[in-house]
Amino acid sequence: MNEEQIFQQINLVRKGTLKELDRVTEEQADTQPEGFKNTIRWNLGHIYVVQNALIAKYGGKSIETPSRYLKLFAPGTAPSDWQGDVPSLTELKQQLEEQPGKLKDALTGQLDDEATGDFLSLQTVGEILNFSLYHEGVHTGTIKSLKGCITD
């Protein structure tokens, strides 16, 4: 597995995700149009949390994630249930900008390591990291759809 290509791909996908934040206001980030389960803010936080959680659980590599993020953005959560300190778009953007570098620091030389558990029959840390790009793309597509409904 070519590590450098994977880390470049992570950066490329993340730049695309972050580009979707252009001209999105805090109010728009929390708008939930009919037919959508979540908001732009939730999708952004979810991308961040799931990527870290997959690497922690199946890669055995701890990537620091603020505990409140897990309560807000983990699978099965919803903005309608939020209580407490919800991160601003600026905070989420910073976390998302820093995440690829943290992943590279934590995982360089370890992408061929065997996964610590079964996840979709993926065998290595690199395969799980690669899957997280698909996951991010799905949620970036949802963000684009939300933006289309909110900013038209």
C-alpha distance (Angstrom), angle and dihedral (degrees) to the residues before:
residue distance angle dihedral
M1 . . .
N2 3.80 . .
E3 3.78 103.8 .
E4 3.76 96.7 -168.7
Q5 3.80 91.8 55.9
I6 3.79 91.8 50.5
F7 3.79 92.8 49.5
Q8 3.83 90.0 47.2
Q9 3.80 89.1 50.7
I10 3.81 90.6 51.0
N11 3.81 89.3 53.3
L12 3.81 92.3 46.9
V13 3.80 93.8 49.4
R14 3.80 91.7 45.4
K15 3.81 92.5 51.2
G16 3.79 88.0 54.5
T17 3.79 91.4 50.2
L18 3.80 92.9 48.1
K19 3.81 91.5 47.7
E20 3.80 87.4 64.3
L21 3.82 87.8 66.5
D22 3.81 91.3 66.9
R23 3.80 108.8 121.0
V24 3.82 94.3 -3.2
T25 3.80 112.2 137.5
E26 3.79 126.3 -149.3
E27 3.82 88.4 -108.7
Q28 3.80 92.9 51.1
A29 3.81 90.4 48.0
D30 3.81 88.5 62.3
T31 3.79 98.2 42.8
Q32 3.80 112.9 113.9
P33 3.80 110.6 -165.3
E34 3.78 119.7 -155.0
G35 3.78 111.3 -81.6
F36 3.81 95.2 31.1
K37 3.80 123.3 104.8
N38 3.80 95.2 -155.2
T39 3.80 146.3 8.8
I40 3.80 137.6 -104.8
R41 3.81 90.7 -99.1
W42 3.81 91.8 51.2
N43 3.83 92.7 48.9
L44 3.81 91.5 50.5
G45 3.79 93.0 49.8
H46 3.79 91.2 43.5
I47 3.82 92.2 54.8
Y48 3.80 89.3 52.8
V49 3.81 96.2 45.2
V50 3.79 97.2 44.7
Q51 3.79 94.3 49.3
N52 3.80 91.1 52.2
A53 3.80 93.3 41.9
L54 3.81 94.1 51.1
I55 3.79 91.3 51.3
A56 3.80 92.0 45.9
K57 3.80 96.8 46.4
Y58 3.80 101.8 36.6
G59 3.77 101.7 20.1
G60 3.77 96.8 44.3
K61 3.80 90.5 -133.8
S62 3.78 118.3 125.0
I63 3.78 113.6 -136.6
E64 3.80 110.7 -175.0
T65 3.79 111.2 -111.9
P66 3.81 122.2 178.0
S67 3.83 106.0 -110.0
R68 3.79 92.4 -131.6
Y69 3.82 88.8 59.3
L70 3.80 90.2 61.8
K71 3.81 90.4 54.6
L72 3.81 92.1 48.0
F73 3.80 105.6 37.2
A74 3.82 110.6 23.3
P75 3.81 118.4 118.1
G76 3.79 109.9 -75.0
T77 3.80 95.3 28.8
A78 3.79 123.9 117.1
P79 3.80 136.0 -165.2
S80 3.80 89.2 -121.1
D81 3.82 88.0 67.3
W82 3.79 96.8 48.7
Q83 3.76 119.5 127.5
G84 3.76 128.2 169.4
D85 3.77 131.4 6.0
V86 3.81 110.7 9.9
P87 3.83 112.9 -174.8
S88 3.79 119.4 -113.6
L89 3.78 121.0 -120.0
T90 3.80 87.8 -105.5
E91 3.81 91.1 56.0
L92 3.80 93.3 45.8
K93 3.78 91.1 47.5
Q94 3.80 90.9 52.1
Q95 3.81 92.4 49.3
L96 3.81 90.9 48.5
E97 3.82 92.1 47.2
E98 3.81 92.0 51.4
Q99 3.80 97.5 42.6
P100 3.85 99.2 79.6
G101 3.81 91.1 54.9
K102 3.80 91.9 47.4
L103 3.79 90.7 49.9
K104 3.79 91.1 49.8
D105 3.81 91.5 49.0
A106 3.81 92.0 49.0
L107 3.79 98.7 41.4
T108 3.80 108.6 34.4
G109 3.78 108.8 126.9
Q110 3.81 92.3 11.4
L111 3.79 106.0 78.4
D112 3.80 91.8 102.2
D113 3.82 91.6 52.4
E114 3.78 114.5 118.1
A115 3.81 114.8 -99.7
T116 3.80 113.7 -107.0
G117 3.79 92.6 -131.6
D118 3.77 143.8 9.8
F119 3.79 114.5 -78.5
L120 3.81 116.8 165.2
S121 3.82 88.9 -34.9
L122 3.82 90.5 -67.2
Q123 3.78 109.1 152.1
T124 3.81 107.1 -165.0
V125 3.78 141.2 42.2
G126 3.81 88.5 -113.5
E127 3.79 92.8 53.8
I128 3.79 90.1 52.0
L129 3.81 91.3 47.3
N130 3.79 88.9 49.4
F131 3.83 90.0 51.5
S132 3.80 88.9 55.0
L133 3.82 87.6 64.7
Y134 3.80 89.9 59.0
H135 3.81 89.2 48.2
E136 3.79 91.2 50.6
G137 3.80 91.4 48.9
V138 3.79 91.3 53.8
H139 3.79 91.5 52.5
T140 3.79 93.5 42.7
G141 3.80 87.1 55.6
T142 3.80 88.8 52.6
I143 3.81 89.9 50.3
K144 3.81 89.6 52.5
S145 3.80 90.1 50.8
L146 3.79 91.6 48.2
K147 3.79 90.7 49.9
G148 3.78 89.9 51.5
C149 3.79 90.9 55.4
I150 3.80 95.2 42.7
T151 3.80 102.7 42.5
D152 3.82 101.1 39.1
